[in-house]
Amino acid sequence: MKARLLRPDNLTPPTRTPWGGEEILSRFKAGLGLSHQGVVGESWEVSVEPSFPSRFADDGCLLRDAIAAQPEAWLGAEVAAKYGGQTPLLVKLLDAADNLSVQVHPGDGDPHLAADESGKPEAWIVLDAKPGAGLYLGFREGVGRAEVSACLNSEGALDALMNFVPVSAGDTFIISAGTPHAIGAGVTLVEPQFVAPGKRGVTYRFWDWCRR
């Protein structure tokens, strides 16, 4: 199979990721001739997800179409058979100049998902972190539904109830479905995710640092 490059400009707009920074364009995609201006929060590096699908650089064809045409060549027989000839892998590059919202992802097969929706367990591989930067992972011991509800209803600071984990380059985390989480300001990372082929990964956001 001939090697082909994907387009490097599969970027989310600043209106979707206002917390983004300048690392993706200035550091990780420097010299690629991208004309995008302003901050960039996400680059969808490998995607067959309908929201931001990957395309090939040479002809603009969709990655998902190429995989569908030769699934075993792309994925191997076992993976191709398990996922109906398509990949469930979604890989993003994220740059958080500001804190992301506190959110949670359902598991695949959650009964509340619509027919075109998928759960979205993910992982984080830290590429860079400014001094003191970190991640918010789960609620502290002893914090339950009542405490979280009271904090949200009073417009309090939900991060005070969460575990803050300082990070550095090379740190890796598995974010299981159902784990409340947020990427803190000053962290750049690679985010591999599972999204059922042909569906959209679901994110429930329930606190955004009192931003409006």
N, C-alpha and C positions, 0 to 999 in steps of 0.2 A: 504494500500500500504506500503510495507517495505521501511524503510528509507535507502537511499543509498548515499554515498559520491561521489562527483566528484573529478577527479584527480586534485591535486594542482599545477601541473607543466605546465599548458597551458600558457606558457610565450612567448612573442615575442622575437626574437633574437636581440642582440645589434646592428646589422647592420640596423635593421628597426627602432630602437629607441635609437640612440646614446646619446640622452639627458637624458637617464634613470639614476637612482641612486641605492642605496643599501638598501633602506627602505623595499622594498617588501620581499626580502629574509631574511634580518637580523631581521626584526621586525614582519611583518605580516605573514610570513611563517616559522618562526624559529621553529625548532624541528620537521619539517615534512620530514627530510631526503633528501631534494632536492640536487642534485649534480651539478646544474647549476652554472657556474662560470661567473664572470663579472657583469656588471650593468644590471639591468632589468627595462625597462620603463613601460611595461604593463603586467598584468596578466588578461587573459580573464576568468573571474570567472563563468559566465553563458553565453553560446553561442551556437546557432545553425547556426551561420554564417559560410559559407564554408571555410573562410580563416583560422580560428582557432576554430574549433568546440569543445565543451566540451565532455569529455568521463568519464565514471564511473570508479572509482578506483578499483572496485573488478574484473571487466571482460573486461574493455577497450571498451565496447559498447558505441555508440554515444547517447548523451542526446536527439538529435532530433529524433532518431529511437524509443526511449522509449516513448516520447511524442506522436509521430505519432500512436503508437500502442494503447495508452489509452488517447486520447486528453482531454476528459472531466474529467478524474480522475486527470490529471496534471493541467489543465487550468480552469476547470469549463465550463459549457455548453455555456455560453454567449461568452467568449473569444475564445473558440474552434471553434464556428460557425463563428465568425467574421473574424478569420485569417486562416481559412481552416485547422483547426486541428493542428496548430503549433504556437509557441510563437514568437512575434516580439521583445521580450526583449533581449537586450545584455547588460551585466554588466561587466565593466572593473575596475581594480584597477590600478591607475597610480601613478608613482613616478617621478617627474620632478626635476632632479638635475640641469638641464639647461633649458633655455627657449624653449618651443615648437614653431614650425612654426606658423605664422599667417594664419588662414584657415577659411573656411566657408563650411557649409553643405547645400545642396539643400533640399527642401521639398519633401516628398514622392509624386509622381505624377508629378514631374517637367518634362516638355516635352523634356529636354535634356538628361534625363537618358536613358541608354540602357536597353534592356529587362531584363538583369540579374542584374540590379543595383537598389538601393533603396536610398531614402533620409535618413537623419540621424539626426533628432533633438535629443538633449541630455540634461542631467542635470549634475551638479557637486555638490558633497557633500564633503566638505573639511574635511579630517581626521587630517591633521597636516600642519603647515606652519611655516617656519623659520621667524625670525624677519624681517619685511619689505617686505616679499614675498606677491605676489598678482597675479591677473588675468588681462588680457587685454580684454575688452569687448566693442566692437563697436567703431566707430570713434567719435571724439569730435564734439560738436556742431559747425556747419559751415563748416565742412570738407566734401567735395563732391568728385565726380568721378575725376574731373580735378586735385584736390590736390593730391589724391591718385596716379593717373597716373604719375603726375610730380615727385612725390617722388620715385616711383618705377623706372622710366626711368633714374633718376639721381643717382640711387643706394643710396638713402638717408635712414634715419632711420624711418621706417614706424611706429614704436611704439610711436614716438613723436606726431603722429596724433590720437592716440587711448586713450580711457579712461583706466586708471590704477586703479584697485580696490584692496586695501590691504585686506587680508583675515586672518581668524583664524579658528581653528577647530570648526566644527558645522555649518559654513556658507554654504548655499545652493543656487544654481543658476539654472535657466532654460535657456538653450541656444537654442533659437528658430532657425529654419531653416532661413538662410540668414543673420545671425548675425556674422560678423567677430570677431574672438576670438583667444586667445592664453593663455595657462597655463604658468605662470611665474616660474622661477627657485625657488626651495625651497618649492614647494607645492606638497602634497600627497593627492589624492582624490579618491573617488568612482565615476564612470561615468556610470550611466544607460543611455542606448540609445534605440531608436526605429529603427529597421531594418526590412523591410518586409521579412517574412520567405522565405528562399531559395535564397535570393539575397544578394549582397554585398553592404554594406553601402559606400556611396561616400563621399570623402573629397577632396575639392579643396584647395590646398596650394598655396598662392601667395606671401609670403615673409618669408625668413628664416634667419633673422638677419645677412644678407650678408654672410652666411656660404656657402661654396661650397662643 
